Amino acid sequence: MKKIKNTAGLQTLRQTLLEAQDPEMPVVRVCLGPGCLALGAEKVARAFKSAVRNKKIKARVQPLIKGTGCHGFCSQGTLVSLSPANLFYVRVKPEDVAEIVATSLEQGRTVERLLYSDNGARYRSAAEIPFYRAQQKIILKNVGIIDPLDINDALMAGGYQSLAKVLTEMSPEEVLKTVEVSGLRGRGGGGFPTGYKWRRAADNARENPGPVYVIANGEEGDPGAFMDRSIMEGDPHKVIEGMIIGAYALGANQGYLFVRHEYPLAIHHFSIALRQARNRGLLGKNILGSGFDFDLQINRGAGAYVCGEETAIIASLEGRAGEPRTRPPYPAQEGLWGRPTVINNVETWANVPHIMEKGADWYTGLGVPHSTGTKIFSLVGKVKNTGLVEVPMGISLGALVEGIGGGVPGQTHFKAVQTGGPSGGIIPYELKEIFTDYHYHPEEFIAAKKEISVDFDSMAQTGSIMGGGGMIVMDDHDCVVDVARYFLRFLEEESCGKCLPCRLGLKGMLEFLNRFARGQGSPEDIDALESLGQALVDGSLCGLGRAAPNPVLTSIRFFRDEYLAHIVDHKCPAGVCRDLISYQIDPETCNGCGLCAQECPEACITGKKKKLFTIGQEACIRCGVCQDVCPVQAVQVA
Amino acid sequence: MALSLLLIYGEKSKMREILMKTRPQDLDSILENYPRRPQHLIGVLQDVQAAFNYISPEHLARICDHVGVPVTQAWSVATFYKSFSLEPRGEHSIKVCLGTTCHLKGGERLAEACERDLGIERGQTTADQRFSLDTVKCVGACAEAPVVMVDEDYLGRASISSLKKEFKRR
């Protein structure tokens, strides 16, 4: 791979690469995103490869098989797209590959049964599908299109063009100014203005000369979120480019990619991307002949949720246990090795090249005032279309969950949406309609939609936060007490234990919820729980502890009745909390197959084949296995 | 490029072989890769964990000597982060995801079923050293919840019966 010496060289290379492309060349793109991988996408890619290798194909040109990052429409995986035919196949299994090759690649026809269909309509291309139509892909534009392991693919798609522009046309001050004016806010969850962070670090570095560091926070620990994973795996060069631009603005020569170890593929893709960028002269000494030096290093997180906190990342990079420390001093003042450091989320960095390319004005035109740009959400849980979506900020919650998400299967509407992970809250459906009444925020876009606007400030008004972008849809079979308890258990395990309010407070709160889940406690306990939660908010050292009570506090605020049902009536309305439910076999539905009796770990289900089976309630531990294995859904919660 | 192609085109065992070759298998060659500075403690521990599946007391002492930190500090780091184990782990690792979505879709039930099926609790290894069972907090494949990772494979929309089959297959 030849080194690119200057920006003119970059343009020449791009031209050469583009000209070498044959527009007639069939390209098969197989999604190797997290969702599709879990459905066996690897086998599909392999089947395509061997079908082509075996020369079963008589197409004029040999098709190219590309493994790409996430296409987003995970519920329909494995996703395969064909160009130039512009076909989009869903739910592709390895055994479908032969037919696709024979029909689409050899004869140029469509395999109708593999097209996405909904409500009787069939869609040939991805762009026509409602799930995609309502999105605005900017950060994810290349994800699912390019091969993340081939820098040439990224270059052809416009990669590193913003870097070239910045290095030749803009001063560091101009870059800084552009980020400030763009209104970009941290995508990791806090929503802190990125420009302000950069400005502080640049000022501090000027007053106190010495090295400056930039860090990408890829410790995406929030459960239910995989936005950063998809960016890192699908378009690693965009993050790298954003970091080089940031480093140029701040005068940093060294940066770190901090990626959690649960994402081995992201680490793998980054390491290849870094090597290729270095070989191309886009990283390292004298980048594109500009005289600017910058290099990046990958650091694997070692498995600690608290390491998403910026001071904990610094501790981890310095080789210590990832315990946060008090701020100030902020990392922009005293960060890694005591030097000014800018830590931004992966998605934030990926925004930077786009802002440089099209300008701050273009960016502020996206989204709503104070929350500019687009945001990626992982729309998961009890929703029809699960997957990754990118939408302008300020979209209404309904448009997101019911429009793009397609609503909740089998129910008229969702029960609640959990946003912001363990630091966020639970927003009920009802709030979706009444929220605008006490909304303080720009009315022109809220009033028109009469719904919660999904942006940093509006979400904070609900008591939740927008967070990193995890959006978990809950239906009537999900218990809010159980979910609140789940998050507390999560946080109690992840609390680093340094400060007392978080360490002991979470234990105390969990104790309350454990009792509620068993149907014990009194209504006064709910008030005591709220007050304990407030103590954590006020007294904890870092964001983990301060935000930890959010799921509990919001669920009490909006679902107090459900709490009371547990405590006073000893009932779990959603049928989840184990001590308050029992399983029954519906005699009408049971087909007497006996699978439940065979699988029951306590052997407490009795009956004769082809006759009705019954559950012995005395011995039943309510593990739910019978419900899981029943082929006719005869096991019901009472 | 070659590595990635192998991954995509499925020759996983070959890829693992190459990775293993590039990954040093004895402690000395791991230590050689790192300058003698405390900041490299986590990196060394990660490599040792990857190569040996756990960090033995002897290794921990040698690592401390190399990077120049007291054993207490290395101990605090090794016990703080979840990816380190101070006990030998099984041949296959089973990680049941308990992210929020997996929790809602029955991840906890799956974890319990694994415990019953393997006869161990989470965090433990079977007596024959074949399987280690752990729960993890979100592997980022939420759209296909509940998810279980067996070694490096993601099993989406996992069920008790599909898992039992998977255990037998390994």
Contacts between the chains, C-beta under 8 A, distances in Angstrom:
chain1	res1	chain2	res2	distance
A	30	B	8	7.9
A	32	B	8	6.9
A	34	B	139	7.6
A	34	B	140	5.2
A	34	B	141	4.1
A	34	B	143	7.6
A	34	B	154	7.2
A	35	B	141	5.8
A	35	B	143	4.1
A	35	B	144	5.2
A	35	B	156	7.1
A	37	B	141	7.1
A	37	B	154	5.2
A	38	B	141	4.5
A	38	B	144	4.1
A	38	B	147	5.7
A	38	B	154	3.9
A	38	B	155	6.6
A	38	B	156	3.0
A	38	B	157	7.7
A	39	B	144	6.1
A	39	B	156	5.0
A	39	B	157	7.6
A	42	B	7	7.8
A	42	B	8	7.4
A	42	B	10	6.2
A	43	B	10	7.2
A	45	B	8	5.2
A	45	B	9	6.9
A	45	B	10	7.2
A	46	B	8	7.7
A	46	B	9	5.8
A	46	B	10	3.5
A	49	B	8	7.5
A	49	B	9	4.6
A	49	B	10	7.3
A	65	B	8	7.8
A	67	B	4	7.6
A	67	B	7	7.9
A	67	B	8	4.0
A	74	B	143	3.1
A	74	B	144	6.5
A	75	B	143	5.9
A	77	B	143	7.7
A	77	B	144	7.4
A	149	B	1	6.5
A	149	B	4	4.1
A	150	B	1	7.1
A	220	B	140	6.8
A	221	B	137	7.0
A	221	B	138	7.4
A	222	B	138	7.3
A	223	B	98	7.6
A	223	B	99	3.4
A	223	B	100	4.4
A	223	B	101	7.4
A	223	B	102	7.9
A	223	B	103	7.7
A	223	B	137	5.4
A	223	B	138	3.8
A	223	B	142	7.9
A	224	B	99	5.4
A	224	B	100	3.9
A	224	B	101	5.0
A	224	B	138	6.5
A	224	B	142	5.3
A	225	B	138	7.3
A	225	B	140	7.3
A	225	B	142	7.4
A	226	B	138	8.0
A	226	B	140	3.6
A	226	B	141	6.9
A	226	B	142	6.0
A	226	B	143	8.0
A	229	B	140	4.3
A	261	B	46	7.4
A	261	B	83	5.1
A	262	B	136	6.5
A	262	B	138	7.5
A	262	B	139	5.6
A	262	B	140	7.0
A	263	B	140	6.5
A	264	B	152	7.1
A	268	B	3	7.7
A	268	B	4	7.6
A	268	B	7	8.0
A	272	B	1	7.6
A	272	B	3	7.5
A	272	B	4	6.4
A	299	B	42	7.8
A	299	B	43	7.6
A	300	B	43	7.9
A	300	B	46	5.8
A	302	B	42	5.5
A	302	B	45	7.3
A	302	B	46	6.3
A	302	B	77	7.9
A	302	B	81	3.5
A	302	B	82	7.5
A	302	B	83	4.9
A	302	B	84	6.7
A	303	B	81	4.8
A	303	B	82	3.4
A	303	B	83	3.8
A	303	B	84	7.7
A	304	B	80	6.5
A	304	B	81	5.3
A	304	B	82	6.5
A	305	B	137	6.6
A	316	B	42	6.5
A	317	B	39	7.2
A	318	B	38	7.8
A	318	B	39	5.5
A	319	B	37	8.0
A	319	B	38	5.0
A	319	B	39	4.1
A	319	B	40	6.4
A	319	B	41	4.1
A	319	B	42	5.5
A	319	B	67	7.4
A	319	B	69	7.6
A	319	B	77	7.4
A	320	B	41	8.0
A	320	B	73	7.6
A	320	B	77	6.7
A	321	B	76	5.3
A	321	B	77	5.2
A	321	B	80	3.9
A	321	B	81	7.5
A	322	B	80	6.7
A	322	B	81	7.2
A	323	B	80	7.9
A	378	B	142	6.0
A	378	B	143	7.5
A	380	B	101	4.5
A	380	B	142	4.1
A	380	B	143	5.6
A	380	B	145	6.8
A	381	B	100	7.6
A	381	B	101	5.3
A	381	B	104	5.8
A	381	B	105	7.9
A	381	B	142	7.9
A	381	B	145	7.9
A	382	B	104	7.0
A	386	B	142	7.4
A	386	B	143	4.0
A	386	B	144	8.0
A	387	B	143	5.3
A	388	B	143	7.8
A	418	B	100	6.4
A	421	B	100	7.4
A	470	B	100	7.3
A	470	B	142	7.8
A	472	B	100	5.0
A	472	B	101	5.7
A	472	B	104	7.1
A	472	B	142	7.8
A	474	B	104	6.8
A	478	B	104	5.4
A	483	B	100	7.5
A	483	B	103	7.7
A	483	B	104	7.5
A	486	B	100	7.0
A	486	B	103	5.2
A	487	B	100	7.7
A	490	B	137	6.4
A	494	B	137	7.7
A	496	B	80	7.5
A	599	B	160	7.2
A	601	B	116	5.2
A	623	B	109	6.5
A	623	B	112	6.0
A	623	B	113	7.5
A	624	B	106	7.2
A	624	B	109	4.9
A	625	B	109	7.2
A	625	B	113	6.4
A	625	B	160	6.3
A	628	B	106	6.8
A	628	B	109	6.6
A	628	B	159	6.4
A	628	B	160	5.7
A	629	B	160	6.7
A	629	B	161	6.7
